Amino acid sequence: MQNLFDVDPIPTVKPTPIEYEHSSDTGNTALWIVFVIMLVASGFFALLSWNIPVNKRLYHYVTTVITITASLSYFAMASGHGVSNHCFEERDTHGKIPDTYHQVCREVYYARYIDWAITTPFLLLDLCLLAGIDGAHTIMAITADLVMILTGLFAAYGSAETAQKWGWYAIACIAYIFVVWHVALHGSNTVKAKGNTVTKLFGSLALFTFILWTAYPIVWGFADGGRKVSVDGEILAYAVLDVLAKPIFGLWLLLSHRRVPETNVDIGGWWAYGLSNEGRIRIGDEEN
């Protein structure tokens, strides 16, 4: 017969060890591969500019800066110098037993956000130059883009248990809408002055770019945001998007630029000749 004073043991919960979400050899290999792609693309874009007058190399310079920056970013991430651990507490439920918490540490590649803060304004500059968008809309588009990137970084380091993370994410999405308005919608009107060929080229490049850019926050939501995708999956998804958005975009733009004279942005003066030559008569500029 059971003693009235006997009681069942109090159920206990074994603490969950720290959970680490890190990349494996698969993710690290992908980072090195994209680094090589960006480096080769940079060399090729620079090569394309050699037989073009200096005052007509603006697209080449801007596009080369994009891939050079991306190559540095991927080198930093692949070598382990562009990443940090973001640690936070996650709730564990146990039915009738009080909830417990365990710590999760996930890798955040902050070098990627530094890359985007430099390269995406240049990508927008390429599109704005192609469409003939005025300086006011160009500056506002770049400003909205920087807000989008920085708030995305804040969201990546936000607390998963509060609305802080998703608040920053919402601000980034709103900023993206302003980018689309200033570049895609406004540019579709200004580019018409350059003729049908340039209009079609801008429309294709802009659509291609904004489809890719829409995919970035979706990947973020499943990766850094909801943690539904592993770090390796995150690396592979961003790798594909970055290759399409930078080397492929740049190749498309520069090859089209060579075939379509109407895309030229002729910038003489200081850009091509320096301040010491301002005011001088230059003979045969087109042959330089």
Contacts in CASP RR format, 6 or more apart in sequence:
PFRMAT RR
TARGET T0000
AUTHOR 0000-0000-0000
METHOD contacts of the structure
MODEL  1
MQNLFDVDPIPTVKPTPIEYEHSSDTGNTALWIVFVIMLVASGFFALLSW
NIPVNKRLYHYVTTVITITASLSYFAMASGHGVSNHCFEERDTHGKIPDT
YHQVCREVYYARYIDWAITTPFLLLDLCLLAGIDGAHTIMAITADLVMIL
TGLFAAYGSAETAQKWGWYAIACIAYIFVVWHVALHGSNTVKAKGNTVTK
LFGSLALFTFILWTAYPIVWGFADGGRKVSVDGEILAYAVLDVLAKPIFG
LWLLLSHRRVPETNVDIGGWWAYGLSNEGRIRIGDEEN
11 97 0 8 1.000
13 92 0 8 1.000
13 94 0 8 1.000
13 97 0 8 1.000
13 100 0 8 1.000
15 100 0 8 1.000
15 102 0 8 1.000
16 92 0 8 1.000
16 100 0 8 1.000
16 102 0 8 1.000
17 102 0 8 1.000
18 87 0 8 1.000
18 102 0 8 1.000
18 103 0 8 1.000
18 104 0 8 1.000
18 105 0 8 1.000
19 90 0 8 1.000
19 102 0 8 1.000
19 103 0 8 1.000
19 104 0 8 1.000
19 105 0 8 1.000
20 85 0 8 1.000
20 104 0 8 1.000
20 105 0 8 1.000
20 106 0 8 1.000
21 104 0 8 1.000
21 105 0 8 1.000
21 106 0 8 1.000
21 107 0 8 1.000
21 227 0 8 1.000
21 230 0 8 1.000
21 231 0 8 1.000
22 106 0 8 1.000
22 107 0 8 1.000
22 231 0 8 1.000
23 107 0 8 1.000
23 231 0 8 1.000
23 232 0 8 1.000
23 235 0 8 1.000
24 232 0 8 1.000
26 232 0 8 1.000
26 236 0 8 1.000
27 231 0 8 1.000
27 232 0 8 1.000
27 233 0 8 1.000
27 235 0 8 1.000
27 236 0 8 1.000
28 78 0 8 1.000
30 232 0 8 1.000
30 235 0 8 1.000
30 236 0 8 1.000
30 239 0 8 1.000
31 74 0 8 1.000
31 77 0 8 1.000
31 78 0 8 1.000
31 235 0 8 1.000
31 239 0 8 1.000
32 74 0 8 1.000
32 78 0 8 1.000
33 239 0 8 1.000
34 70 0 8 1.000
34 74 0 8 1.000
34 239 0 8 1.000
34 242 0 8 1.000
34 243 0 8 1.000
35 71 0 8 1.000
35 74 0 8 1.000
35 75 0 8 1.000
35 78 0 8 1.000
37 243 0 8 1.000
37 247 0 8 1.000
38 67 0 8 1.000
38 68 0 8 1.000
38 70 0 8 1.000
38 71 0 8 1.000
38 74 0 8 1.000
38 242 0 8 1.000
38 246 0 8 1.000
38 247 0 8 1.000
39 67 0 8 1.000
39 71 0 8 1.000
41 67 0 8 1.000
41 246 0 8 1.000
41 247 0 8 1.000
41 250 0 8 1.000
41 251 0 8 1.000
42 64 0 8 1.000
42 67 0 8 1.000
42 68 0 8 1.000
42 71 0 8 1.000
43 64 0 8 1.000
44 251 0 8 1.000
45 60 0 8 1.000
45 63 0 8 1.000
45 64 0 8 1.000
45 67 0 8 1.000
45 250 0 8 1.000
45 251 0 8 1.000
45 254 0 8 1.000
46 60 0 8 1.000
46 64 0 8 1.000
48 60 0 8 1.000
48 254 0 8 1.000
48 258 0 8 1.000
49 57 0 8 1.000
49 60 0 8 1.000
49 61 0 8 1.000
49 64 0 8 1.000
52 60 0 8 1.000
53 272 0 8 1.000
53 285 0 8 1.000
53 286 0 8 1.000
53 288 0 8 1.000
54 271 0 8 1.000
54 272 0 8 1.000
54 288 0 8 1.000
55 266 0 8 1.000
55 267 0 8 1.000
55 268 0 8 1.000
55 269 0 8 1.000
55 271 0 8 1.000
55 272 0 8 1.000
55 285 0 8 1.000
55 288 0 8 1.000
56 264 0 8 1.000
56 265 0 8 1.000
56 266 0 8 1.000
56 267 0 8 1.000
58 129 0 8 1.000
58 265 0 8 1.000
58 267 0 8 1.000
58 271 0 8 1.000
59 126 0 8 1.000
59 129 0 8 1.000
59 253 0 8 1.000
59 254 0 8 1.000
59 257 0 8 1.000
59 263 0 8 1.000
59 265 0 8 1.000
60 254 0 8 1.000
62 122 0 8 1.000
62 125 0 8 1.000
62 126 0 8 1.000
62 129 0 8 1.000
63 122 0 8 1.000
63 126 0 8 1.000
63 249 0 8 1.000
63 250 0 8 1.000
63 253 0 8 1.000
63 254 0 8 1.000
65 118 0 8 1.000
65 119 0 8 1.000
65 122 0 8 1.000
66 119 0 8 1.000
66 122 0 8 1.000
66 123 0 8 1.000
66 246 0 8 1.000
66 250 0 8 1.000
67 246 0 8 1.000
67 247 0 8 1.000
67 250 0 8 1.000
69 115 0 8 1.000
69 118 0 8 1.000
69 119 0 8 1.000
70 115 0 8 1.000
70 119 0 8 1.000
70 242 0 8 1.000
70 246 0 8 1.000
72 115 0 8 1.000
73 111 0 8 1.000
73 112 0 8 1.000
73 114 0 8 1.000
73 115 0 8 1.000
74 115 0 8 1.000
76 82 0 8 1.000
76 111 0 8 1.000
77 83 0 8 1.000
77 109 0 8 1.000
77 111 0 8 1.000
77 112 0 8 1.000
81 111 0 8 1.000
82 109 0 8 1.000
82 110 0 8 1.000
82 111 0 8 1.000
83 107 0 8 1.000
83 108 0 8 1.000
83 109 0 8 1.000
83 110 0 8 1.000
83 111 0 8 1.000
84 107 0 8 1.000
84 108 0 8 1.000
84 110 0 8 1.000
85 105 0 8 1.000
85 106 0 8 1.000
85 107 0 8 1.000
85 108 0 8 1.000
86 105 0 8 1.000
86 106 0 8 1.000
86 107 0 8 1.000
86 108 0 8 1.000
86 156 0 8 1.000
86 157 0 8 1.000
86 158 0 8 1.000
87 103 0 8 1.000
87 104 0 8 1.000
87 105 0 8 1.000
87 106 0 8 1.000
88 103 0 8 1.000
88 104 0 8 1.000
88 158 0 8 1.000
88 159 0 8 1.000
88 160 0 8 1.000
88 161 0 8 1.000
89 101 0 8 1.000
89 102 0 8 1.000
89 103 0 8 1.000
89 104 0 8 1.000
89 161 0 8 1.000
90 101 0 8 1.000
90 102 0 8 1.000
90 103 0 8 1.000
90 104 0 8 1.000
90 160 0 8 1.000
90 161 0 8 1.000
91 99 0 8 1.000
91 100 0 8 1.000
91 101 0 8 1.000
91 161 0 8 1.000
92 99 0 8 1.000
92 100 0 8 1.000
92 101 0 8 1.000
92 102 0 8 1.000
93 99 0 8 1.000
94 100 0 8 1.000
104 160 0 8 1.000
104 227 0 8 1.000
106 224 0 8 1.000
106 227 0 8 1.000
106 231 0 8 1.000
107 231 0 8 1.000
108 156 0 8 1.000
108 157 0 8 1.000
108 224 0 8 1.000
109 235 0 8 1.000
110 153 0 8 1.000
110 156 0 8 1.000
112 238 0 8 1.000
113 149 0 8 1.000
113 150 0 8 1.000
113 152 0 8 1.000
113 153 0 8 1.000
113 156 0 8 1.000
116 149 0 8 1.000
117 146 0 8 1.000
117 149 0 8 1.000
117 150 0 8 1.000
119 246 0 8 1.000
120 145 0 8 1.000
120 149 0 8 1.000
121 142 0 8 1.000
121 145 0 8 1.000
121 146 0 8 1.000
123 209 0 8 1.000
123 245 0 8 1.000
123 246 0 8 1.000
123 249 0 8 1.000
124 138 0 8 1.000
124 141 0 8 1.000
124 142 0 8 1.000
124 145 0 8 1.000
124 179 0 8 1.000
124 183 0 8 1.000
125 138 0 8 1.000
125 142 0 8 1.000
126 249 0 8 1.000
126 250 0 8 1.000
126 253 0 8 1.000
127 133 0 8 1.000
127 183 0 8 1.000
127 202 0 8 1.000
127 205 0 8 1.000
127 206 0 8 1.000
127 209 0 8 1.000
128 135 0 8 1.000
128 137 0 8 1.000
128 138 0 8 1.000
128 141 0 8 1.000
128 183 0 8 1.000
128 187 0 8 1.000
129 265 0 8 1.000
130 191 0 8 1.000
130 198 0 8 1.000
130 201 0 8 1.000
130 202 0 8 1.000
130 205 0 8 1.000
130 253 0 8 1.000
130 263 0 8 1.000
131 183 0 8 1.000
131 187 0 8 1.000
131 188 0 8 1.000
131 190 0 8 1.000
131 191 0 8 1.000
131 194 0 8 1.000
131 202 0 8 1.000
131 206 0 8 1.000
132 187 0 8 1.000
132 190 0 8 1.000
132 191 0 8 1.000
132 193 0 8 1.000
132 194 0 8 1.000
133 141 0 8 1.000
133 182 0 8 1.000
133 183 0 8 1.000
133 186 0 8 1.000
133 187 0 8 1.000
133 190 0 8 1.000
134 190 0 8 1.000
137 182 0 8 1.000
137 183 0 8 1.000
137 186 0 8 1.000
137 187 0 8 1.000
138 182 0 8 1.000
140 178 0 8 1.000
140 182 0 8 1.000
141 178 0 8 1.000
141 179 0 8 1.000
141 182 0 8 1.000
141 183 0 8 1.000
144 175 0 8 1.000
144 176 0 8 1.000
144 178 0 8 1.000
144 179 0 8 1.000
144 182 0 8 1.000
145 175 0 8 1.000
145 179 0 8 1.000
147 171 0 8 1.000
147 172 0 8 1.000
147 175 0 8 1.000
148 172 0 8 1.000
148 173 0 8 1.000
148 175 0 8 1.000
148 176 0 8 1.000
148 179 0 8 1.000
149 172 0 8 1.000
151 168 0 8 1.000
151 169 0 8 1.000
151 171 0 8 1.000
151 172 0 8 1.000
151 175 0 8 1.000
152 168 0 8 1.000
152 169 0 8 1.000
152 172 0 8 1.000
152 220 0 8 1.000
154 168 0 8 1.000
155 165 0 8 1.000
155 166 0 8 1.000
155 167 0 8 1.000
155 168 0 8 1.000
155 169 0 8 1.000
155 172 0 8 1.000
155 220 0 8 1.000
155 224 0 8 1.000
155 225 0 8 1.000
156 220 0 8 1.000
156 224 0 8 1.000
156 225 0 8 1.000
158 164 0 8 1.000
158 165 0 8 1.000
158 168 0 8 1.000
159 165 0 8 1.000
160 225 0 8 1.000
160 226 0 8 1.000
160 227 0 8 1.000
165 225 0 8 1.000
166 225 0 8 1.000
169 217 0 8 1.000
169 220 0 8 1.000
169 221 0 8 1.000
169 225 0 8 1.000
172 217 0 8 1.000
173 217 0 8 1.000
176 213 0 8 1.000
176 214 0 8 1.000
176 217 0 8 1.000
179 213 0 8 1.000
180 210 0 8 1.000
183 206 0 8 1.000
184 206 0 8 1.000
184 210 0 8 1.000
187 202 0 8 1.000
187 206 0 8 1.000
188 199 0 8 1.000
188 202 0 8 1.000
188 203 0 8 1.000
188 206 0 8 1.000
191 198 0 8 1.000
191 199 0 8 1.000
191 202 0 8 1.000
191 203 0 8 1.000
192 199 0 8 1.000
194 262 0 8 1.000
194 263 0 8 1.000
195 262 0 8 1.000
197 260 0 8 1.000
197 262 0 8 1.000
198 260 0 8 1.000
198 262 0 8 1.000
198 263 0 8 1.000
201 256 0 8 1.000
201 260 0 8 1.000
201 263 0 8 1.000
205 249 0 8 1.000
205 252 0 8 1.000
205 253 0 8 1.000
208 249 0 8 1.000
208 252 0 8 1.000
209 245 0 8 1.000
209 249 0 8 1.000
212 241 0 8 1.000
212 244 0 8 1.000
212 245 0 8 1.000
213 245 0 8 1.000
215 241 0 8 1.000
216 238 0 8 1.000
216 241 0 8 1.000
219 229 0 8 1.000
219 234 0 8 1.000
219 237 0 8 1.000
219 238 0 8 1.000
219 241 0 8 1.000
221 228 0 8 1.000
222 228 0 8 1.000
222 229 0 8 1.000
223 229 0 8 1.000
223 231 0 8 1.000
223 233 0 8 1.000
223 234 0 8 1.000
223 237 0 8 1.000
224 234 0 8 1.000
229 237 0 8 1.000
256 263 0 8 1.000
257 263 0 8 1.000
257 264 0 8 1.000
268 285 0 8 1.000
269 277 0 8 1.000
269 278 0 8 1.000
270 278 0 8 1.000
272 288 0 8 1.000
273 282 0 8 1.000
END
